[in-house]
Amino acid sequence: MQQSHNTNGSASPELQAALEAARAAAVVIRDLYRRNLAVVTKADKSPVTEADVKAEQTIRGVLSSRFPDYGFYGEETGRHSMHAANIWLVDPIDGTKSFVRDCPFFSTQIALLRDGQLVLGVSSAPAYGELAWAERGCGAYLDGERIRVSATDSIESCILSGGNLKSLAASAAWARYGQLIGQVNRIRGYGDFVHYHLLARGALDAVVESDVNILDIAALAVIVEEAGGRFTDLAGAPIGLETTTVLATNGHLHDQLLKSIAY
């Protein structure tokens, strides 16, 4: 992973800590990847492994040592000090199902929520080999390079990626999604962090998801928005702790797509 920098050559202490935590978690995750770890199924039917738990412990250790008064909401350890003005949102391995199948499409997601607003995000994919980050007002970066969304402004030219669509398939919006697929230039299903990194660097134009939680997307929302895009739920509402759906776009297409698929 490359050293962080913003357009002015500096990063806030919080972003520096988040990047340090991501680097430390990457060491843990790489060491345990493709090791045929035991898998435990949680109450919500999602899998968890030793790697998830150890990576979150590592991340929390780094962040708590630097910012002991901040709250922490982790995928594996739950919510702590949620009354705090600043709350770390952490998914140590977003894409555990990929991790346990030896597929590199998983990532570590670290975001900071300040007074209800997402202010920074780090998306680290140690097996895939990408690191993205952003901080409000400082732009978005992928592996040290400033990134921007595309300029595509018509649905007919749009490259759309969909993921986690199970609940969408059971809703009235499924038929509208089908109609939208017939209108766009290309449909793909990159999933997880991958399609958000592609969106932020201008390689595709929009992402639709319907089965997510805030820990999956908080960091990615900051990255996409700082790259010039827009990030809402499928009803057009801002992202919050209870968000479960996503429409993320390059901004130019957002209102058109929202009208087509409003949840």
C-alpha angles and dihedrals in degrees: 000000000000125000114266126249138163129211091280093047095253139090131203118259087250094055090045089053093047091052091047090051091049091050091049092048090049090060090053094045096047090051092054100037116115091009096121092243122192112263123216120196113224126215091268089055093249119131127246130188139185087265093059092050097044093045092052091047089052094048093046091049092055096044096042092050090055098038109022094169095056122102121242130212112183132177092232104030101036131215124342128176092352089168090070119110089232121047128179114220112203137179105177094196114014101189101036089161088062091044094056091047091053091248114142096220097107132100148183113248122200123173136165122224113199119186089336095312126107106234106171140013138191122192113188122183104182099178094040091047105235135118121189129179142167141180126198111272094006104082132240128286136195117195091338098312125110111245135200135190122249127272095229109140107174130071089223090063096040124120105208127192122196130194141168091019101157096109091042088056089057094050138078088253091070093082090049090050089052091053090049091053088057091055104046126086095238138000123208137165107215094151136187116032093336100080093045092053089049091048093049092051094046099252093121134014112222144015129203123192133162109180107059140113130215094262090060095054113021097095092040091053091058092046094050094045094047087051087059100266136117128244124191138137120269090270091055095253123140119264115267142159092282098046115132103166135053141206108178120174145159087263096247091078100037102098093042093052094042090055090050098049109019107164 
